[in-house]
């Protein structure tokens, strides 16, 4: 799904790595009354760059071009290293990020005084992880199937499942999604159909950052 | 080649630095952000302070005082528009500076109209009765030149044709101006037939003639020949005709659409700017997005071959994306290009290098 009703000519833009990030964010913010089908002013056009490296390469160009620019990237194994890479790229265009990421998501002044640049490292701006780590924290507390899905994904690996170890959390979350009322929904749709909660601290922190950056 | 441009209190700019000029420079930005003003500043600097360049910019914009309203015989250039805030008062001034192997600077200040002809302070034409103000123009380290203003604060359009008092040459005010490189200007509406005809005269039957045909072939691959029909070509587009392969007819260029005429303007101008400068306002005017890449290829290749520095403006993302695509197939050619966005509230332009133009096209980033 594309955020069709927000123009790609908007001066507000959010860069994400892939389509999963894009759809997750569209559906998550919709649950917080920011509806991409009926967009309020300020809602950014979201663009999936196709991965972390192309996103990083586009960063300086985007920072020079948009009044509000957000980026959402996976912290992966080394959040500190990711942060420093982003920090360095923005520094080349004169935009200063602090040494340590703000736990609630960073928003700093952009190229012009009233421009802003925001950075969110999945899952929570401090720990290692990915979009899936973030989503796993939106799973309803005490969900028995969640634990069972974890055990199943591990067992499947023992039986020869081909997913690489680094994708364990992906395998885990998709296994769990295949047991929902509508089995196998993509992340975004699963958020809208309330498989995931959207009122957990992580969800609220993310939406807070998003609003501060684009609508504040 | 100009390496940078610095303007102070000129037209819409309080101050603006444009750094990192390349062989080809595309200026983008919102309406009324000063793209055309930068082209004019570049032109004035490139001409090393040619008053004519300054005044022609006023004419192109229609910034003239009406003869009727003043109850005079001729209209006048309304120089107030050159100054920040359109403010024509004693002490107003602007300054343009550029690096062009050496520093070139042009400054202009409003001074009281000279009352007596002091040596070294001679106005370049007679001071009218009732005149209060004059422009003092200074180019580099040369002595300043006084250009009297009429009682209405303008310069009569025929003033420079009158016999000058203080200068041997009226138009050029630089110290050593014998070697001013050619500067060609293509305005948004394109060139008049008269100008095209003049440019063509220097190209006909030279090795550059086929290059003009190639430029037209970007849109109409079967155009084979072009001709300018004497006086007719000066008067109307019916006098510029082309012949298609496998056809005996000759067609007026006007019947082929705006794009072909635009490419003709561009190719004639860039060729005749050899060793100098080309200024193009709204370079993509009349061109379909599918030909942008080829238009750029033609302009850049020719500019590189003939040592021309190009300053152009555009509103169009298609035009920028054309550059991005060119970068993907021919990065060496695209390396000749810089893009500069003028942003209100910033004292410098936002520069995008060739790689960044390519990234922007690839990631659908709007840079304009």
HADDOCK unambig.tbl for C-alpha pairs under 7 A between the chains (distance, minus, plus):
assign (segid A and resid 9 and name CA) (segid B and resid 366 and name CA) 6.62 0.50 0.50
assign (segid A and resid 49 and name CA) (segid B and resid 363 and name CA) 6.35 0.50 0.50
assign (segid A and resid 58 and name CA) (segid B and resid 359 and name CA) 6.11 0.50 0.50
assign (segid A and resid 61 and name CA) (segid B and resid 356 and name CA) 5.97 0.50 0.50
assign (segid A and resid 61 and name CA) (segid B and resid 360 and name CA) 6.60 0.50 0.50
assign (segid A and resid 62 and name CA) (segid B and resid 365 and name CA) 6.47 0.50 0.50
assign (segid A and resid 64 and name CA) (segid B and resid 350 and name CA) 6.83 0.50 0.50
assign (segid A and resid 65 and name CA) (segid B and resid 366 and name CA) 6.61 0.50 0.50
assign (segid A and resid 65 and name CA) (segid B and resid 367 and name CA) 5.18 0.50 0.50
assign (segid A and resid 112 and name CA) (segid B and resid 346 and name CA) 6.75 0.50 0.50
